[in-house]
Amino acid sequence: SSETVLCFAGGVAPMWSHDRILEAINGLDDVKYVFFGAGENDYIEHLKEIDGWEKSEYRGKVPFDTVNRELWNADIGMALCQYIFGEDKEGTLGNTKLFEEMLHELPVIATDFRLWKEIVEGNDCGICVDPNDVNQIKDAVTLLMKEPEREKKMGKNGRKVILEKYNWKSQEKNLFEAYDMLKTEIVGL
């Protein structure tokens, strides 16, 4: 279809900026925000009051295979985590949302954490924005909608970098080398 599907699967909570995403897509044509996951009723009710809700489909908690299928069918992954400690923009790699979306060949619109920017913009697999800036979110969505070839290329770049670099197999060697180094230091072997 000509409709661009933005997708998110995870905790439906304020930390993932769902309100800002709804505000950002409110003025856009041919866009839909599909999101999955458990959420507090109060927060869902709050989201329903936001202009842009009518462009969304909240599906609640669904089986993993459904989420997997929906991610493959989506156009853009949303990973707009709030700055955790005030204005701390360092970020963490402990959250897998970004990687899940990249693995599904989705270009990502992600928080401009330093660590995430390094991955997302450094590998040309998405756009990083301030999660509280509705205009930046809207501009990122619009840019990807206007340039479908670039959107596809970013998605492919993201999957490639996950398969080659950000996976457990690729980290195994580093882990064993670290163990060997520690063993040498501790035991003096």
N, C-alpha and C positions, 0 to 999 in steps of 0.2 A: 504493500500500500504506500501511498505518498506520505502517510503520517510517520513522523519521526518518533520513535519510542525511546524515552529515557527510562532507565531501569535501576532499581536499588533492591537488594535483598539483605536483610539484617535487622538489627534492632530499630524499631520505629520509635525513636526517641529524639528529644531536642538536640542531642549531640550530633545528629546527622543532618541538621539544617533543612528538614523537609519543608518547613514553612517558607524559607527563603527560595527554595526550588519552585514551590507553587507560585510565589509572587513573581518570580522570574519568567515563568512560562505563561503567565496570565495574558499578556498582550500578544503572544505568538500564535500564528496559525499553524495547523497541521502538526501539532506536537501533543504527545501524551506522556504522562509520568506514571509508570507502572511500578508499584512498590509492594514488597512482601515483608512479613516478619511480625513478631509479636509486638504489641504496643499497648501502652496504658490507655484506657478509655478516655480519660480527660484530655490526653494529648491528641488522640484521634478526633475528638469533638472539636478541639481547638483548630485543628487543620481544616475541618469541614467549614469553618467560618471564613477561611481565607479565600480571596479571589484567586482563582486558578484551580481550586478543588475540582471544579467540573471538568478540568482537563486531566484529571488523575484517575487511576484505578488502584484502590488499596485492596489487596487481596488477602491480607491477614497472614496467618501461619499456614504454610502449605508444605507438602512433602518435597524433599530435596530434588527428586527427579523433575518435578514441576518447575522449581526455581532454575535448575540447570537448563531446561528447555527454553524457559522465558529469557534467560540471559543470552542464549544463542540466537534468539529471535529479535532481541532488542538492537538498537542502533548506537546508543551512548550509555556508558555506565556513569553513575553519579557516586562520588566518594567525597562528599563535602563535610568532613568531620570538623567540629568546632575546635578553636584553639583551647586546649585543655587547661592550661594554667595561665589564665589571663591572656597576655599577648605572646605567649611562647610559640614561636614559629619554627622550632626545631623539628617537631614531629617524632613519630616512632614507626618502626617497621614491624612492631608487634601486632599491628592490626592487619588482617588479611583481606579486607574488603577490596582494596585497590588491586591486589594481585588476582583475586577471583575474577574481577571484571576484565582485567587484562588477559587472563587465560582464555576467556570467552571471546576474544578478538574484538572487545569493545574499546573504542577510544574513550578515555576517561576525562571527566571534568572533576578535578580533585582539589583539595585544600592546598594552598601555597606554602605548606610546610617545607623547610629547606630539604629534608631527606626525601620527601615525595617529589619535589621539583626536580631534584637530581635524577630520579628514576623516570618520571613522566615526561618532563621536557627534555632531559638529557638523552632520552631514547626516542623522542618524537612520537609518543603514544597517547598524547592528550594535552589538556590545557589546565594550568593551575591558577586558581583564583582565591580571593578572600571569601570565605564561606558566608560572610555577613553582607557582602556587597551584591545586592540583587542585580545591579546593572552589569557587573562583571560576569555573573552567572548567565544572564540573558545574552550577553555578547558572545560568550563561549558557545552556548547552544546554537545561536544564530550562525556563527562562523562555521561550525561543523555541519549544520543543515544546508548551508549554501555551497559547501565544498564536499560533496559525497565521495569524490575520489580520495581526497585528503583524509576524510573520516575513515574510509576503508583501509588506507595505508597505515594510519595511526593504529588501528585495531590490529592489523597484522604485525606491526612493529612491537606492540605490547605483548602479544602471544609469544612472539619469537624471543623476546628478552626474558620472559618468564621461563620458557622451556630451556633456554641456554644458561641463564644466570641466576634467577631468583627462585630456585627450587631446592629441595632437600638433597637431591642427588649431587647437585653441583657444590653443595656446602660440605658434603661428607669428607672430602679430601682435606679441606681446611680444618675441620674438626679433628680429624686424626693427627694432622700435623701439630695442632695446638696441644693435643693430649701428649704426643711424643715430646714436645718441647717442655711441657710441665713435668712430665716423668723425669726427664733429664735434669731439670732444675731441682726437683724435690729429692729424688733418689740419688742423683748424681751418676746415673747410668751412662 
